[in-house]
Amino acid sequence: MPRNGDPSRISDEQVHRARVAVARGALGAEDCRMLLDMLGLVPGEDGVPPVQR
């Protein structure tokens, strides 16, 4: 659970760690971009990734 006590909130640190993990496992830049997008880790027009909405 995030330290702020809200179990449904995904922290900025969790998003960062997820992005790093995806980048390490990706086969290339395009693969990384596609995976990040599929997982909702790419910021939307409002600057917030879907996993944090």
C-alpha positions as CSV (number, residue, x, y, z in Angstrom):
1,M,0.0,0.0,0.0
2,P,1.3,3.5,-0.7
3,R,2.5,5.4,2.3
4,N,-0.2,8.0,1.9
5,G,-2.7,5.4,3.1
6,D,-4.8,5.4,0.0
7,P,-4.5,1.8,-1.4
8,S,-6.0,2.8,-4.8
9,R,-3.4,5.6,-5.5
10,I,-0.3,4.7,-7.5
11,S,2.6,6.9,-6.5
12,D,5.0,8.7,-8.8
13,E,7.8,6.5,-7.5
14,Q,5.8,3.3,-8.5
15,V,5.2,4.7,-12.0
16,H,9.0,5.5,-12.3
17,R,10.0,2.1,-11.1
18,A,7.5,0.5,-13.5
19,R,8.9,2.5,-16.4
20,V,12.5,1.5,-15.6
21,A,11.5,-2.2,-15.4
22,V,9.8,-2.0,-18.7
23,A,12.7,-0.2,-20.3
24,R,15.1,-2.8,-19.0
25,G,13.1,-5.6,-20.5
26,A,12.2,-4.0,-23.8
27,L,13.9,-5.2,-27.0
28,G,14.3,-1.7,-28.4
29,A,12.9,1.9,-28.3
30,E,9.7,1.0,-30.2
31,D,9.1,-2.0,-28.1
32,C,9.6,0.1,-25.0
33,R,7.2,2.8,-26.2
34,M,4.5,0.2,-27.1
35,L,4.8,-1.6,-23.7
36,L,4.7,1.6,-21.7
37,D,1.6,2.7,-23.7
38,M,-0.2,-0.7,-23.3
39,L,0.5,-0.6,-19.5
40,G,-0.8,3.0,-19.1
41,L,2.5,4.4,-18.1
42,V,2.7,7.1,-20.8
43,P,1.4,10.5,-19.7
44,G,-1.8,11.6,-21.4
45,E,-2.7,15.1,-22.7
46,D,-3.1,16.2,-19.1
47,G,0.4,15.0,-18.2
48,V,-0.9,12.2,-16.0
49,P,-0.4,8.6,-16.9
50,P,-3.7,6.5,-17.0
51,V,-2.5,4.3,-14.1
52,Q,-2.7,7.4,-11.8
53,R,-6.2,8.6,-12.8
